[in-house]
């Protein structure tokens, strides 16, 4: 069965996000002042072939933990959809 995983990887709240600060400053310079905190992350889409939703979930979780997210500085979340 084919699944699609939509993964979001974001810096942990306690970690400084220099890209987010730069974007917020850029928005301020463009006189877009009603924007609060800005955090920059990654969005990843994976196609996973698995026998069940549980197996697909396990595969995606392993990929996030071992490669896609730096667990010291980032956190991740994902959703699964069937094809």
N, C-alpha and C positions, 0 to 999 in steps of 0.2 A: 504494500500500500504506500502511496506517495503522500508525504506531508510537507508543508511549508512552515518554516519557523521564522517568525519576525522577532529579532533580538535587538534590544536596546542596551547599550553599554554606556554608563555615565560615571563621571568622577564621583567618588564618595563625598558626601556633604561636608565632611571635615577637611577635605583636601582643597587647597587653593586651585582655582581654575583660571590660569592666565589667559586662555583663549576667550573664555566667557567675559572676563574683565575687559579685554580689548574690544570685543563686540559691543559691550555695554557703553564703553567710552565712545566708540564710533557712532552708536545710535544717538548718544547725547550730542555729539558734534553735528549730527544731522537734524538737531532740534526735535528728536523723538524722545521726549523726556518722561513719558508715562510708562516706561519699561523698568521693572525692578531687576532682580537678580537674573543673570544670564549664565547658563551652564551649557557647555558644548560636549557632545558625546558622539557615539557611533550608532548607526542603524545597519544591521546586517540581516540579510535574508538568505536562508539555507533551504535547499530542497533535500529532503531526507527520505530514503526508501527504508521502511520498517514494517514489521509484521503487525504491530499494534501501536496505539497512541502511547502506551507506557514505554515501549521500546524506543520510539521516536523521542520522547521526552528525555529518556536516559541518554541517548546519543547527543542531543542538543546540549544538555546540561554538561556532559563530559567535554564537548567542544568548547563551551564557554569557560569552564574551569581550567582546562589545560592549554588553551590557545587564544581564544577571542578576548578574554578579559584579564587584566592584571589585578588579581583579587586583593592585592595590598592597597591599590589606589582606586580601583573601580568596582562598581557593582553592576549586576546585569539582571534583566528580566526578559521573559520571552513568552510568546503565545504560539500555539500550533494551529494550523488550518489544514484540512484535507484538500486534495486537488480536485 
